[in-house]
Amino acid sequence: MITAGERVLLTLWVGALWSIGYLAVPVLFAELNDRMLAGLLAGHMFSIVAWLGLAVGAVLATGELVRSQGRPGWRFWVLALMLALVAVGHFGLQPAMAALKVNGLAEGSTEAARFARLHGTASVLYLLTSLAGLALVAGPWGKKD
């Protein structure tokens, strides 16, 4: 059974995923005239959420492993998936996108097309992470795996 502290941590992580990705960042792009500034701020917020997720996910996954006595159930595997998705996005896709932005992205260029593909992939990974987090929040907590 998950502890109250773990519920708070899970709520913090999943709430951050949803509020930043689907509320704050869209508002930035809708309200700021400077898309570069909006992108810079969004990147900072996504980075904070990624680090939060890596820390919280590690704590929660460890708790699940300890409770399961080495026989992890569905919650552990969902957390492991979320951690993997966050790691790929933060340590793989984000640095690649940042490297492309350093020299600017001319509209219609090969670099702009590559950036768009990477951004699309990062968006899909973020959506999958968000949905997996929703499954954890809404999933059955009082039952055995």
N, C-alpha and C positions, 0 to 999 in steps of 0.2 A: 504494500500500500504506500502510495506517495505521501511524503510529509507535507505539512502546511508550508514550510520553507521552500520545498521543491515546487509546490503549486505557485507560490509567489514568483519564483525564478522563471518558471515556464510562462506565466502570464506576462512578466516583464519582457521576455524574449519575443514571444509571439505577438504581443501587443505592439512592440517596437517594429517588428516586421510589417505589420499591417498599417500602423499609423504613419510610418515614414514612407513606405513604398506606395501606398494607395491613397494617402491623404496629403502629407507634407510636400512630397516631391511634385506631384501633379499641380499643387497650388503654386509652387515656385515657378514652374514653367508657364502657368497660366497668368501669373501676376507680374512677373519680372520681364521688363523689356529686353534685358541683356541675357540671351540664352547661354552665353559662356559663363556668366556669373551663376545662373540657375544650375547649370551643369556642375560647376565647381562646388556649390553648396550641397547639391544632391550627392555628389561623390563623397563629400565629407560625412554626410549623414549615413550613407550606406556603409562607409568604412566603420563608423561607430557601431552600427547594428551588427556588422560582421564580427567585430571583436567581441561584442556582447554575446553574440550567438556562440562563438567558439568557446568562450569561458563558461557560459551557462550550460551549453550542450554537453561539455565535458563533465561538469559536475552532475548533471542529471543522468547521463549515460553511465557514469561510475556508480551512482546510487542504484540504478536499475541492475547493473551487473552484480553488485554486492547483495542486493535483495534476492536476486534469482539464483544465487550461489553458483554462478558460472553457466547457468542454462537460461540465456536471455530470451525474453518473450518479445511480443510485437512492439512494445514501447521502446525497448532498447534499439531495435532495428530501425524504427522510425527516427529516433534521435541520431543514430549512426548515419542514416541517409541524409538527414538535415545537416549534420556536421560536414559530411563529404561535399554536399552541394555548396555550402558556404565556403569551404576551403577552395574548391575549384573556382568559384566566382571571385573570391577575394585575392587569392594568390596566383591564379592563372589568368583569368579574363581581365580583371581590372588593370593589372600592370601592362598587359598587351594593349588595352584601349588607351591608357595614359601615354604609352610610348608613341602611339599613332598620333595623338593630339599634340605632342610636343612641337612638331613642325607645322601644325595647322592642317586642316582637312579641307582641301579644295573640293567644291561641289563637283560630283561626277568623277572624281579621281579614284584610282585603285585603292588608295588608303581610306577614303571615305566609305567605299563599298565594304572594305574589310572591317572598318569600325562598325558599320551598321550590322554586319553579320555577328560580330562579337557582342555588340549591345543586345541584339535579339536573343542570342544564346544566354547572356547574363539575365535578361528579363524572364526567360522561360525557367531558368534555374531558380530565380527568386520566387516566381509563382509556385513552383513545385515545393520549395521550402516553406512558403506561406501556407499552402494547402496541407502539407505534412504537419505543420504546427497546429493547424486547426483540428486535424484528426487527433492529435494528442490532447488538446484542450477539451474537445467534445467527446473523446473516447471513454470507454468504461474504466473507471479507476478502482472500483471496489471488487472486481472479479479477478480471478486467477487468469493468467495467460493461457 
